[in-house]
Amino acid sequence: MELFGGVISVGGISFFMMCVFAIIFIGYLLGRISVKGVALGVSGVFIAALLFGGLLYSPLEAQLMVRGEAESVSFAVDALEIIDSK
């Protein structure tokens, strides 16, 4: 994946980490919005993550695809275990 018209080339785990930090940043900003004294707080990060997962999971999975000789393997499921809190 190339950003800013090909100026920055991002791929694989770098793209994944960029997405994680973008979710945190956007969620934090969303949580800071206050309507009549009521704000989402840290729940904004959860809402941003749900929206990201629903809308942008396919590009993440495509970036984490490793093509071998016989078959292609997606590391999206394994990569998402990094932020899983089991």
N, CA, C and O atoms as a CHARMM CRD file, in Angstrom:
* protein
*
  344
    1    1 MET  N      0.84500  -1.15900   0.00000 PROA 1      0.00000
    2    1 MET  CA     0.00000   0.00000   0.00000 PROA 1      0.00000
    3    1 MET  C      0.89700   1.23000   0.00000 PROA 1      0.00000
    4    1 MET  O      1.90000   1.27700   0.71100 PROA 1      0.00000
    5    2 GLU  N      0.53300   2.21500  -0.79300 PROA 2      0.00000
    6    2 GLU  CA     1.30300   3.44500  -0.86300 PROA 2      0.00000
    7    2 GLU  C      0.43500   4.60600  -0.40300 PROA 2      0.00000
    8    2 GLU  O     -0.72900   4.71500  -0.78900 PROA 2      0.00000
    9    3 LEU  N      1.00800   5.46600   0.42000 PROA 3      0.00000
   10    3 LEU  CA     0.29400   6.62000   0.94800 PROA 3      0.00000
   11    3 LEU  C      0.81100   7.89700   0.31700 PROA 3      0.00000
   12    3 LEU  O      1.95600   7.95800  -0.13000 PROA 3      0.00000
   13    4 PHE  N     -0.01500   8.89500   0.28100 PROA 4      0.00000
   14    4 PHE  CA     0.34300  10.22300  -0.22600 PROA 4      0.00000
   15    4 PHE  C      0.87200  10.16400  -1.65000 PROA 4      0.00000
   16    4 PHE  O      1.89300  10.77300  -1.96700 PROA 4      0.00000
   17    5 GLY  N      0.17600   9.43200  -2.50300 PROA 5      0.00000
   18    5 GLY  CA     0.54400   9.36500  -3.91000 PROA 5      0.00000
   19    5 GLY  C      1.84400   8.64100  -4.19400 PROA 5      0.00000
   20    5 GLY  O      2.52100   8.95700  -5.17200 PROA 5      0.00000
   21    6 GLY  N      2.20500   7.68400  -3.36900 PROA 6      0.00000
   22    6 GLY  CA     3.40200   6.89300  -3.58200 PROA 6      0.00000
   23    6 GLY  C      4.62400   7.39000  -2.84700 PROA 6      0.00000
   24    6 GLY  O      5.71000   6.83500  -3.01600 PROA 6      0.00000
   25    7 VAL  N      4.47700   8.42900  -2.02900 PROA 7      0.00000
   26    7 VAL  CA     5.61400   8.96400  -1.28500 PROA 7      0.00000
   27    7 VAL  C      6.05300   8.00100  -0.19600 PROA 7      0.00000
   28    7 VAL  O      7.24900   7.78800   0.00500 PROA 7      0.00000
   29    8 ILE  N      5.09100   7.41700   0.51000 PROA 8      0.00000
   30    8 ILE  CA     5.38900   6.49100   1.60700 PROA 8      0.00000
   31    8 ILE  C      4.83500   5.11700   1.24800 PROA 8      0.00000
   32    8 ILE  O      3.65200   4.98600   0.93300 PROA 8      0.00000
   33    9 SER  N      5.68100   4.10000   1.29500 PROA 9      0.00000
   34    9 SER  CA     5.26000   2.73500   1.03500 PROA 9      0.00000
   35    9 SER  C      5.10100   2.00600   2.36400 PROA 9      0.00000
   36    9 SER  O      6.04700   1.92100   3.14700 PROA 9      0.00000
   37   10 VAL  N      3.90800   1.48200   2.61500 PROA 10     0.00000
   38   10 VAL  CA     3.61200   0.80400   3.87200 PROA 10     0.00000
   39   10 VAL  C      3.10000  -0.59300   3.54500 PROA 10     0.00000
   40   10 VAL  O      2.26200  -0.76200   2.66000 PROA 10     0.00000
   41   11 GLY  N      3.61000  -1.59700   4.26600 PROA 11     0.00000
   42   11 GLY  CA     3.15100  -2.94900   4.00800 PROA 11     0.00000
   43   11 GLY  C      3.25200  -3.82800   5.22800 PROA 11     0.00000
   44   11 GLY  O      4.03800  -3.56300   6.13800 PROA 11     0.00000
   45   12 GLY  N      2.45300  -4.87700   5.24200 PROA 12     0.00000
   46   12 GLY  CA     2.52800  -5.89500   6.27700 PROA 12     0.00000
   47   12 GLY  C      2.25600  -5.39400   7.67500 PROA 12     0.00000
   48   12 GLY  O      1.25400  -4.72300   7.92300 PROA 12     0.00000
   49   13 ILE  N      3.15400  -5.72400   8.59200 PROA 13     0.00000
   50   13 ILE  CA     2.99200  -5.40500  10.00100 PROA 13     0.00000
   51   13 ILE  C      3.01700  -3.89400  10.22600 PROA 13     0.00000
   52   13 ILE  O      2.36100  -3.40400  11.14600 PROA 13     0.00000
   53   14 SER  N      3.75300  -3.15100   9.41300 PROA 14     0.00000
   54   14 SER  CA     3.76400  -1.69000   9.53900 PROA 14     0.00000
   55   14 SER  C      2.36900  -1.12200   9.30300 PROA 14     0.00000
   56   14 SER  O      1.93900  -0.20400  10.00200 PROA 14     0.00000
   57   15 PHE  N      1.67000  -1.66800   8.32000 PROA 15     0.00000
   58   15 PHE  CA     0.30200  -1.23800   8.04600 PROA 15     0.00000
   59   15 PHE  C     -0.60100  -1.59000   9.21800 PROA 15     0.00000
   60   15 PHE  O     -1.45700  -0.79300   9.60300 PROA 15     0.00000
   61   16 PHE  N     -0.42000  -2.76500   9.78400 PROA 16     0.00000
   62   16 PHE  CA    -1.22300  -3.19800  10.92700 PROA 16     0.00000
   63   16 PHE  C     -1.02300  -2.26700  12.11900 PROA 16     0.00000
   64   16 PHE  O     -1.99100  -1.82800  12.74000 PROA 16     0.00000
   65   17 MET  N      0.23300  -1.96900  12.43600 PROA 17     0.00000
   66   17 MET  CA     0.51800  -1.09200  13.57200 PROA 17     0.00000
   67   17 MET  C      0.00900   0.32400  13.31900 PROA 17     0.00000
   68   17 MET  O     -0.46400   0.98400  14.24500 PROA 17     0.00000
   69   18 MET  N      0.10000   0.79200  12.09300 PROA 18     0.00000
   70   18 MET  CA    -0.43700   2.09800  11.75400 PROA 18     0.00000
   71   18 MET  C     -1.94600   2.12500  11.97400 PROA 18     0.00000
   72   18 MET  O     -2.49100   3.11800  12.45900 PROA 18     0.00000
   73   19 CYS  N     -2.61400   1.04200  11.62000 PROA 19     0.00000
   74   19 CYS  CA    -4.06400   0.94600  11.82300 PROA 19     0.00000
   75   19 CYS  C     -4.42100   0.93900  13.30600 PROA 19     0.00000
   76   19 CYS  O     -5.38700   1.58800  13.70700 PROA 19     0.00000
   77   20 VAL  N     -3.66400   0.22200  14.11900 PROA 20     0.00000
   78   20 VAL  CA    -3.92800   0.16200  15.56200 PROA 20     0.00000
   79   20 VAL  C     -3.79700   1.54700  16.17900 PROA 20     0.00000
   80   20 VAL  O     -4.66000   1.96800  16.95000 PROA 20     0.00000
   81   21 PHE  N     -2.72100   2.25900  15.84600 PROA 21     0.00000
   82   21 PHE  CA    -2.53400   3.59800  16.40300 PROA 21     0.00000
   83   21 PHE  C     -3.56100   4.58800  15.86100 PROA 21     0.00000
   84   21 PHE  O     -3.96800   5.50300  16.57700 PROA 21     0.00000
   85   22 ALA  N     -3.98800   4.42200  14.60300 PROA 22     0.00000
   86   22 ALA  CA    -5.03800   5.28600  14.05200 PROA 22     0.00000
   87   22 ALA  C     -6.36000   5.05700  14.78900 PROA 22     0.00000
   88   22 ALA  O     -7.08900   6.01100  15.06000 PROA 22     0.00000
   89   23 ILE  N     -6.67100   3.79900  15.11300 PROA 23     0.00000
   90   23 ILE  CA    -7.89000   3.49500  15.86700 PROA 23     0.00000
   91   23 ILE  C     -7.83100   4.13700  17.23900 PROA 23     0.00000
   92   23 ILE  O     -8.81200   4.72800  17.69100 PROA 23     0.00000
   93   24 ILE  N     -6.69500   4.02900  17.90600 PROA 24     0.00000
   94   24 ILE  CA    -6.55800   4.62800  19.24300 PROA 24     0.00000
   95   24 ILE  C     -6.70000   6.14300  19.16300 PROA 24     0.00000
   96   24 ILE  O     -7.40600   6.73900  19.97600 PROA 24     0.00000
   97   25 PHE  N     -6.04200   6.77000  18.20000 PROA 25     0.00000
   98   25 PHE  CA    -6.08800   8.21900  18.06100 PROA 25     0.00000
   99   25 PHE  C     -7.49700   8.71000  17.74400 PROA 25     0.00000
  100   25 PHE  O     -7.98900   9.64100  18.38100 PROA 25     0.00000
  101   26 ILE  N     -8.14800   8.08800  16.76300 PROA 26     0.00000
  102   26 ILE  CA    -9.50000   8.50000  16.38500 PROA 26     0.00000
  103   26 ILE  C    -10.48200   8.22000  17.51500 PROA 26     0.00000
  104   26 ILE  O    -11.37500   9.02800  17.77200 PROA 26     0.00000
  105   27 GLY  N    -10.33000   7.09500  18.18800 PROA 27     0.00000
  106   27 GLY  CA   -11.20200   6.76600  19.31400 PROA 27     0.00000
  107   27 GLY  C    -11.05500   7.74000  20.46500 PROA 27     0.00000
  108   27 GLY  O    -12.03700   8.11800  21.10400 PROA 27     0.00000
  109   28 TYR  N     -9.81400   8.14600  20.72700 PROA 28     0.00000
  110   28 TYR  CA    -9.57500   9.13600  21.78900 PROA 28     0.00000
  111   28 TYR  C    -10.26000  10.45500  21.44800 PROA 28     0.00000
  112   28 TYR  O    -10.91100  11.06300  22.29700 PROA 28     0.00000
  113   29 LEU  N    -10.10700  10.89500  20.18500 PROA 29     0.00000
  114   29 LEU  CA   -10.76200  12.13300  19.76700 PROA 29     0.00000
  115   29 LEU  C    -12.28100  12.00500  19.82300 PROA 29     0.00000
  116   29 LEU  O    -12.97200  12.94500  20.21800 PROA 29     0.00000
  117   30 LEU  N    -12.79400  10.85600  19.43100 PROA 30     0.00000
  118   30 LEU  CA   -14.24200  10.62300  19.49300 PROA 30     0.00000
  119   30 LEU  C    -14.73400  10.63300  20.93700 PROA 30     0.00000
  120   30 LEU  O    -15.82000  11.13900  21.21600 PROA 30     0.00000
  121   31 GLY  N    -13.96500  10.09400  21.83300 PROA 31     0.00000
  122   31 GLY  CA   -14.33300  10.06500  23.24200 PROA 31     0.00000
  123   31 GLY  C    -14.29600  11.42600  23.90800 PROA 31     0.00000
  124   31 GLY  O    -14.96000  11.64000  24.92200 PROA 31     0.00000
  125   32 ARG  N    -13.52900  12.34300  23.35100 PROA 32     0.00000
  126   32 ARG  CA   -13.42800  13.68900  23.92500 PROA 32     0.00000
  127   32 ARG  C    -14.60400  14.57900  23.54700 PROA 32     0.00000
  128   32 ARG  O    -14.81300  15.61300  24.18100 PROA 32     0.00000
  129   33 ILE  N    -15.37700  14.20600  22.53100 PROA 33     0.00000
  130   33 ILE  CA   -16.53000  15.00300  22.11200 PROA 33     0.00000
  131   33 ILE  C    -17.59200  14.92700  23.19800 PROA 33     0.00000
  132   33 ILE  O    -17.96600  13.84500  23.65000 PROA 33     0.00000
  133   34 SER  N    -18.06900  16.09700  23.60600 PROA 34     0.00000
  134   34 SER  CA   -19.06300  16.16700  24.66600 PROA 34     0.00000
  135   34 SER  C    -20.33600  16.80600  24.13000 PROA 34     0.00000
  136   34 SER  O    -20.29300  17.88100  23.53300 PROA 34     0.00000
  137   35 VAL  N    -21.46900  16.14300  24.34300 PROA 35     0.00000
  138   35 VAL  CA   -22.76800  16.66500  23.94200 PROA 35     0.00000
  139   35 VAL  C    -23.61100  16.82800  25.20500 PROA 35     0.00000
  140   35 VAL  O    -23.97500  15.84900  25.85600 PROA 35     0.00000
  141   36 LYS  N    -23.91100  18.07900  25.53600 PROA 36     0.00000
  142   36 LYS  CA   -24.68500  18.41100  26.73600 PROA 36     0.00000
  143   36 LYS  C    -24.06800  17.79900  27.99500 PROA 36     0.00000
  144   36 LYS  O    -24.78200  17.31200  28.87100 PROA 36     0.00000
  145   37 GLY  N    -22.75500  17.82800  28.07700 PROA 37     0.00000
  146   37 GLY  CA   -22.05900  17.33600  29.25800 PROA 37     0.00000
  147   37 GLY  C    -21.83200  15.83700  29.29900 PROA 37     0.00000
  148   37 GLY  O    -21.28100  15.33200  30.27700 PROA 37     0.00000
  149   38 VAL  N    -22.23700  15.11400  28.27300 PROA 38     0.00000
  150   38 VAL  CA   -22.05700  13.65800  28.23400 PROA 38     0.00000
  151   38 VAL  C    -21.03000  13.32900  27.14500 PROA 38     0.00000
  152   38 VAL  O    -21.17400  13.74300  25.99400 PROA 38     0.00000
  153   39 ALA  N    -20.00100  12.58400  27.52600 PROA 39     0.00000
  154   39 ALA  CA   -18.95700  12.18100  26.57600 PROA 39     0.00000
  155   39 ALA  C    -18.79900  10.66100  26.62100 PROA 39     0.00000
  156   39 ALA  O    -19.16300  10.01400  27.60300 PROA 39     0.00000
  157   40 LEU  N    -18.25500  10.11000  25.55200 PROA 40     0.00000
  158   40 LEU  CA   -18.04500   8.66300  25.48100 PROA 40     0.00000
  159   40 LEU  C    -16.85100   8.20600  26.30600 PROA 40     0.00000
  160   40 LEU  O    -16.84200   7.08300  26.80800 PROA 40     0.00000
  161   41 GLY  N    -15.85700   9.05100  26.44900 PROA 41     0.00000
  162   41 GLY  CA   -14.64600   8.66900  27.18200 PROA 41     0.00000
  163   41 GLY  C    -13.86900   7.61000  26.42400 PROA 41     0.00000
  164   41 GLY  O    -13.72700   7.69600  25.20400 PROA 41     0.00000
  165   42 VAL  N    -13.36200   6.60700  27.14100 PROA 42     0.00000
  166   42 VAL  CA   -12.56400   5.56500  26.49800 PROA 42     0.00000
  167   42 VAL  C    -13.40800   4.62900  25.63700 PROA 42     0.00000
  168   42 VAL  O    -12.86100   3.83600  24.87100 PROA 42     0.00000
  169   43 SER  N    -14.71800   4.71100  25.75200 PROA 43     0.00000
  170   43 SER  CA   -15.58900   3.90500  24.88500 PROA 43     0.00000
  171   43 SER  C    -15.48200   4.35000  23.43300 PROA 43     0.00000
  172   43 SER  O    -15.86000   3.60800  22.52700 PROA 43     0.00000
  173   44 GLY  N    -14.97400   5.54600  23.20700 PROA 44     0.00000
  174   44 GLY  CA   -14.75700   6.02100  21.84500 PROA 44     0.00000
  175   44 GLY  C    -13.77600   5.14500  21.09500 PROA 44     0.00000
  176   44 GLY  O    -13.91700   4.94800  19.88800 PROA 44     0.00000
  177   45 VAL  N    -12.78200   4.61600  21.79500 PROA 45     0.00000
  178   45 VAL  CA   -11.81000   3.71900  21.16000 PROA 45     0.00000
  179   45 VAL  C    -12.49800   2.42500  20.74000 PROA 45     0.00000
  180   45 VAL  O    -12.23100   1.89700  19.66000 PROA 45     0.00000
  181   46 PHE  N    -13.37500   1.91900  21.58800 PROA 46     0.00000
  182   46 PHE  CA   -14.12200   0.70100  21.26000 PROA 46     0.00000
  183   46 PHE  C    -15.00700   0.92900  20.03200 PROA 46     0.00000
  184   46 PHE  O    -15.06100   0.07900  19.14300 PROA 46     0.00000
  185   47 ILE  N    -15.69000   2.05600  19.97800 PROA 47     0.00000
  186   47 ILE  CA   -16.55900   2.36300  18.83900 PROA 47     0.00000
  187   47 ILE  C    -15.72600   2.52500  17.57000 PROA 47     0.00000
  188   47 ILE  O    -16.12000   2.04100  16.50900 PROA 47     0.00000
  189   48 ALA  N    -14.57600   3.20300  17.66700 PROA 48     0.00000
  190   48 ALA  CA   -13.69900   3.35500  16.50000 PROA 48     0.00000
  191   48 ALA  C    -13.19800   1.99400  16.01300 PROA 48     0.00000
  192   48 ALA  O    -13.10600   1.76200  14.80800 PROA 48     0.00000
  193   49 ALA  N    -12.87500   1.09500  16.94400 PROA 49     0.00000
  194   49 ALA  CA   -12.40600  -0.24000  16.56900 PROA 49     0.00000
  195   49 ALA  C    -13.51200  -1.04600  15.88600 PROA 49     0.00000
  196   49 ALA  O    -13.25100  -1.76800  14.92500 PROA 49     0.00000
  197   50 LEU  N    -14.73200  -0.92400  16.37600 PROA 50     0.00000
  198   50 LEU  CA   -15.85200  -1.61600  15.73000 PROA 50     0.00000
  199   50 LEU  C    -16.07900  -1.10100  14.31400 PROA 50     0.00000
  200   50 LEU  O    -16.30300  -1.88800  13.39400 PROA 50     0.00000
  201   51 LEU  N    -16.02300   0.21000  14.13700 PROA 51     0.00000
  202   51 LEU  CA   -16.20500   0.78500  12.80000 PROA 51     0.00000
  203   51 LEU  C    -15.06800   0.36500  11.87000 PROA 51     0.00000
  204   51 LEU  O    -15.30300   0.03800  10.70700 PROA 51     0.00000
  205   52 PHE  N    -13.84900   0.37400  12.37600 PROA 52     0.00000
  206   52 PHE  CA   -12.71100  -0.04800  11.56400 PROA 52     0.00000
  207   52 PHE  C    -12.85700  -1.51300  11.15100 PROA 52     0.00000
  208   52 PHE  O    -12.66100  -1.86200   9.98700 PROA 52     0.00000
  209   53 GLY  N    -13.19800  -2.35000  12.10300 PROA 53     0.00000
  210   53 GLY  CA   -13.34200  -3.77400  11.80400 PROA 53     0.00000
  211   53 GLY  C    -14.44000  -4.05200  10.80100 PROA 53     0.00000
  212   53 GLY  O    -14.31000  -4.93800   9.95600 PROA 53     0.00000
  213   54 GLY  N    -15.51700  -3.29800  10.89200 PROA 54     0.00000
  214   54 GLY  CA   -16.62500  -3.49500   9.96000 PROA 54     0.00000
  215   54 GLY  C    -16.34800  -2.96500   8.57100 PROA 54     0.00000
  216   54 GLY  O    -16.82200  -3.52700   7.58300 PROA 54     0.00000
  217   55 LEU  N    -15.58500  -1.89000   8.48700 PROA 55     0.00000
  218   55 LEU  CA   -15.39600  -1.23100   7.20000 PROA 55     0.00000
  219   55 LEU  C    -14.05400  -1.52000   6.53300 PROA 55     0.00000
  220   55 LEU  O    -13.98000  -1.55700   5.30400 PROA 55     0.00000
  221   56 LEU  N    -13.00300  -1.72300   7.30400 PROA 56     0.00000
  222   56 LEU  CA   -11.66600  -1.78500   6.72300 PROA 56     0.00000
  223   56 LEU  C    -10.90200  -3.07400   7.01900 PROA 56     0.00000
  224   56 LEU  O     -9.67600  -3.09000   6.90500 PROA 56     0.00000
  225   57 TYR  N    -11.57700  -4.13600   7.38900 PROA 57     0.00000
  226   57 TYR  CA   -10.87300  -5.38800   7.67800 PROA 57     0.00000
  227   57 TYR  C    -10.27100  -5.99200   6.40600 PROA 57     0.00000
  228   57 TYR  O     -9.18000  -6.55900   6.45600 PROA 57     0.00000
  229   58 SER  N    -10.95000  -5.88100   5.28600 PROA 58     0.00000
  230   58 SER  CA   -10.45800  -6.47700   4.03200 PROA 58     0.00000
  231   58 SER  C     -9.11600  -5.91700   3.59900 PROA 58     0.00000
  232   58 SER  O     -8.24200  -6.70000   3.22700 PROA 58     0.00000
  233   59 PRO  N     -8.89200  -4.56300   3.62700 PROA 59     0.00000
  234   59 PRO  CA    -7.55000  -4.07400   3.27200 PROA 59     0.00000
  235   59 PRO  C     -6.47000  -4.56900   4.22900 PROA 59     0.00000
  236   59 PRO  O     -5.34800  -4.83800   3.80000 PROA 59     0.00000
  237   60 LEU  N     -6.78600  -4.69400   5.51100 PROA 60     0.00000
  238   60 LEU  CA    -5.81300  -5.19800   6.47100 PROA 60     0.00000
  239   60 LEU  C     -5.46900  -6.64700   6.16000 PROA 60     0.00000
  240   60 LEU  O     -4.29800  -7.02700   6.18700 PROA 60     0.00000
  241   61 GLU  N     -6.47300  -7.45400   5.86700 PROA 61     0.00000
  242   61 GLU  CA    -6.22900  -8.85300   5.54700 PROA 61     0.00000
  243   61 GLU  C     -5.41500  -8.99300   4.26500 PROA 61     0.00000
  244   61 GLU  O     -4.55600  -9.87000   4.16900 PROA 61     0.00000
  245   62 ALA  N     -5.68000  -8.13500   3.27700 PROA 62     0.00000
  246   62 ALA  CA    -4.92300  -8.18400   2.02100 PROA 62     0.00000
  247   62 ALA  C     -3.45800  -7.81200   2.23800 PROA 62     0.00000
  248   62 ALA  O     -2.57900  -8.37000   1.58100 PROA 62     0.00000
  249   63 GLN  N     -3.18000  -6.87000   3.15400 PROA 63     0.00000
  250   63 GLN  CA    -1.80800  -6.47000   3.42300 PROA 63     0.00000
  251   63 GLN  C     -1.03100  -7.53900   4.18200 PROA 63     0.00000
  252   63 GLN  O      0.19100  -7.61700   4.06100 PROA 63     0.00000
  253   64 LEU  N     -1.72600  -8.36100   4.96000 PROA 64     0.00000
  254   64 LEU  CA    -1.06200  -9.38300   5.76400 PROA 64     0.00000
  255   64 LEU  C     -1.10400 -10.75900   5.10300 PROA 64     0.00000
  256   64 LEU  O     -0.97900 -11.77600   5.78500 PROA 64     0.00000
  257   65 MET  N     -1.27800 -10.79900   3.79000 PROA 65     0.00000
  258   65 MET  CA    -1.30800 -12.04400   3.02500 PROA 65     0.00000
  259   65 MET  C      0.10300 -12.37800   2.55400 PROA 65     0.00000
  260   65 MET  O      0.77100 -11.54800   1.93700 PROA 65     0.00000
  261   66 VAL  N      0.55300 -13.59100   2.84500 PROA 66     0.00000
  262   66 VAL  CA     1.86100 -14.06100   2.39600 PROA 66     0.00000
  263   66 VAL  C      1.61100 -15.14000   1.35900 PROA 66     0.00000
  264   66 VAL  O      0.95400 -16.14600   1.62300 PROA 66     0.00000
  265   67 ARG  N      2.15000 -14.90500   0.18100 PROA 67     0.00000
  266   67 ARG  CA     1.93400 -15.83600  -0.92400 PROA 67     0.00000
  267   67 ARG  C      3.11900 -16.78900  -1.03400 PROA 67     0.00000
  268   67 ARG  O      4.25800 -16.37700  -1.25900 PROA 67     0.00000
  269   68 GLY  N      2.82200 -18.04500  -0.87300 PROA 68     0.00000
  270   68 GLY  CA     3.86200 -19.06400  -0.99400 PROA 68     0.00000
  271   68 GLY  C      3.78500 -19.74400  -2.34100 PROA 68     0.00000
  272   68 GLY  O      3.02900 -19.32700  -3.21900 PROA 68     0.00000
  273   69 GLU  N      4.57600 -20.80200  -2.50200 PROA 69     0.00000
  274   69 GLU  CA     4.57700 -21.53400  -3.76300 PROA 69     0.00000
  275   69 GLU  C      3.27000 -22.28800  -3.97400 PROA 69     0.00000
  276   69 GLU  O      2.71400 -22.27000  -5.07200 PROA 69     0.00000
  277   70 ALA  N      2.77600 -22.95100  -2.93100 PROA 70     0.00000
  278   70 ALA  CA     1.57800 -23.77400  -3.06400 PROA 70     0.00000
  279   70 ALA  C      0.29700 -23.01400  -2.72800 PROA 70     0.00000
  280   70 ALA  O     -0.72400 -23.19200  -3.39300 PROA 70     0.00000
  281   71 GLU  N      0.34900 -22.17700  -1.70700 PROA 71     0.00000
  282   71 GLU  CA    -0.87000 -21.51000  -1.25500 PROA 71     0.00000
  283   71 GLU  C     -0.54200 -20.16800  -0.61200 PROA 71     0.00000
  284   71 GLU  O      0.61400 -19.87000  -0.30800 PROA 71     0.00000
  285   72 SER  N     -1.58500 -19.36600  -0.41200 PROA 72     0.00000
  286   72 SER  CA    -1.44200 -18.08500   0.26900 PROA 72     0.00000
  287   72 SER  C     -1.95000 -18.22400   1.69900 PROA 72     0.00000
  288   72 SER  O     -2.95600 -18.88800   1.94800 PROA 72     0.00000
  289   73 VAL  N     -1.24900 -17.59600   2.62900 PROA 73     0.00000
  290   73 VAL  CA    -1.61400 -17.66000   4.04300 PROA 73     0.00000
  291   73 VAL  C     -1.85600 -16.24200   4.53200 PROA 73     0.00000
  292   73 VAL  O     -1.05700 -15.34300   4.27000 PROA 73     0.00000
  293   74 SER  N     -2.95900 -16.04100   5.24200 PROA 74     0.00000
  294   74 SER  CA    -3.26400 -14.73800   5.81600 PROA 74     0.00000
  295   74 SER  C     -2.88900 -14.72600   7.29100 PROA 74     0.00000
  296   74 SER  O     -3.29100 -15.61000   8.04700 PROA 74     0.00000
  297   75 PHE  N     -2.12700 -13.73200   7.69300 PROA 75     0.00000
  298   75 PHE  CA    -1.72200 -13.59700   9.08500 PROA 75     0.00000
  299   75 PHE  C     -2.59400 -12.59400   9.83300 PROA 75     0.00000
  300   75 PHE  O     -2.23500 -12.17500  10.93300 PROA 75     0.00000
  301   76 ALA  N     -3.73500 -12.19800   9.25700 PROA 76     0.00000
  302   76 ALA  CA    -4.60900 -11.21100   9.89200 PROA 76     0.00000
  303   76 ALA  C     -5.15500 -11.73700  11.21600 PROA 76     0.00000
  304   76 ALA  O     -5.21000 -10.99200  12.19500 PROA 76     0.00000
  305   77 VAL  N     -5.55100 -12.98300  11.26400 PROA 77     0.00000
  306   77 VAL  CA    -6.10800 -13.54100  12.49900 PROA 77     0.00000
  307   77 VAL  C     -5.03100 -13.61000  13.57400 PROA 77     0.00000
  308   77 VAL  O     -5.28500 -13.25300  14.72400 PROA 77     0.00000
  309   78 ASP  N     -3.82900 -14.06600  13.21500 PROA 78     0.00000
  310   78 ASP  CA    -2.73600 -14.14600  14.18000 PROA 78     0.00000
  311   78 ASP  C     -2.28500 -12.76400  14.63000 PROA 78     0.00000
  312   78 ASP  O     -1.95500 -12.57000  15.80000 PROA 78     0.00000
  313   79 ALA  N     -2.26800 -11.79700  13.70500 PROA 79     0.00000
  314   79 ALA  CA    -1.84000 -10.44500  14.05300 PROA 79     0.00000
  315   79 ALA  C     -2.82100  -9.79300  15.01100 PROA 79     0.00000
  316   79 ALA  O     -2.41000  -9.02700  15.88300 PROA 79     0.00000
  317   80 LEU  N     -4.09300 -10.07600  14.86900 PROA 80     0.00000
  318   80 LEU  CA    -5.08100  -9.47700  15.75800 PROA 80     0.00000
  319   80 LEU  C     -5.01200 -10.05400  17.15900 PROA 80     0.00000
  320   80 LEU  O     -5.55800  -9.46100  18.09000 PROA 80     0.00000
  321   81 GLU  N     -4.35000 -11.20300  17.34000 PROA 81     0.00000
  322   81 GLU  CA    -4.16400 -11.76400  18.67300 PROA 81     0.00000
  323   81 GLU  C     -3.16800 -10.95400  19.49500 PROA 81     0.00000
  324   81 GLU  O     -3.10200 -11.10100  20.71500 PROA 81     0.00000
  325   82 ILE  N     -2.39400 -10.09700  18.82900 PROA 82     0.00000
  326   82 ILE  CA    -1.44400  -9.24700  19.54200 PROA 82     0.00000
  327   82 ILE  C     -2.18000  -8.33100  20.49900 PROA 82     0.00000
  328   82 ILE  O     -1.70200  -8.09500  21.60900 PROA 82     0.00000
  329   83 ILE  N     -3.32500  -7.81200  20.10200 PROA 83     0.00000
  330   83 ILE  CA    -4.06000  -6.86700  20.94600 PROA 83     0.00000
  331   83 ILE  C     -5.20300  -7.52400  21.69600 PROA 83     0.00000
  332   83 ILE  O     -5.97100  -6.84900  22.38100 PROA 83     0.00000
  333   84 ASP  N     -5.32000  -8.84300  21.57000 PROA 84     0.00000
  334   84 ASP  CA    -6.35100  -9.57900  22.30600 PROA 84     0.00000
  335   84 ASP  C     -5.93200  -9.67200  23.75900 PROA 84     0.00000
  336   84 ASP  O     -4.76000  -9.90500  24.05600 PROA 84     0.00000
  337   85 SER  N     -6.87800  -9.49300  24.66800 PROA 85     0.00000
  338   85 SER  CA    -6.53100  -9.45400  26.09700 PROA 85     0.00000
  339   85 SER  C     -7.02000 -10.70400  26.83700 PROA 85     0.00000
  340   85 SER  O     -7.76900 -10.60100  27.80900 PROA 85     0.00000
  341   86 LYS  N     -6.60300 -11.85900  26.38200 PROA 86     0.00000
  342   86 LYS  CA    -6.99900 -13.09500  27.05700 PROA 86     0.00000
  343   86 LYS  C     -6.17200 -13.32500  28.26900 PROA 86     0.00000
  344   86 LYS  O     -6.36300 -14.32100  28.96700 PROA 86     0.00000
